[in-house]
């Protein structure tokens, strides 16, 4: 077997494996014996048919294909060992040549490369959030508007008012086709009830007044008998009402959930709530700026499969969120008038940014020597699985808590969270924390000699 390599893309390498004729022949002999045990060949007991007979009965190509199916994983493993390549993920079998012996071409993704810039010198201006008196006043007025109530109006009907009216409608030949008494109607000019233009005719009327007017039923009316025909309406206004906004006083404060005794109590609570909201928004925006600044001074390269995996994670999270709302992804994409392929493509910029951020934060955590304790890991995992309540009495919960894969996910999450916290301290000019002493760590799983590489995808 002869192995050569060439660059196939960003953090990807292509292995070209040229088989030896003897190696292929041995593999085909083994494949023929397996086929002979599985297929009944006339004149021979199962597993006893000679090689030449098996070739004649099932065809050389079928035997060759069976041989390569078992041979490729072995050759792939040998090629990785020979070239000392540690794959990031499963390789992809791109080509099996028609030559005899065949040549294999396998595309192998490599681990991402992260070169951190001088993150300890990173500085990003922090703007302390604030809340103005005008914003507090506007919030108070919004609350007052939410507690509006209908009250009598001594004036003409305007849009948005409510009227209590009697209405009667007749066709040109006097047939009564519409009638309502004491009906409350909110005047909205865009309304089509009972016919287009009806609400406009009410504008300017006062309580106690009547009005007659003619309007056509719409051509597309479900009432085919009246569609397109004029109807004479008679309207009597009994009452005109408008929304009354309560004054900004202690009584308004008592209407608001939270047991506020005075307007000043409510004003103080609003200011605190707005400030907390601004603080959270400012911190989220600051995190984005710090990470953007870190990306600017660093270099990250990753294989295409890493971005595909990040996209898969985003889509899985979105699908779970949609399910909580009673939707599925297919319905959601139909609502957006897009296809799965177009939607996935549109997510790529956000997925790439998310992936790069994760890789950078992991590298910062490594540089800072941060490693979460066993207690921290278990506490977070217990919170995730059990919501922090009670002991892990459920057997499945205990299995999860003891699963090293889940623990690894939690540790990675804690490392990135601590790395971000330290980055933010540095960016704001706060004193840096001294990195922890480096620990003796085992080799990453992908490079351990005992690790079996996944066979390449066909």
Order of alpha helices (4+ residues) and beta strands (2+ residues): beta-beta-alpha-alpha-alpha-beta-beta-beta-alpha-beta-beta-beta-alpha-beta-beta-alpha-alpha-beta-alpha-alpha-alpha-alpha-alpha-alpha
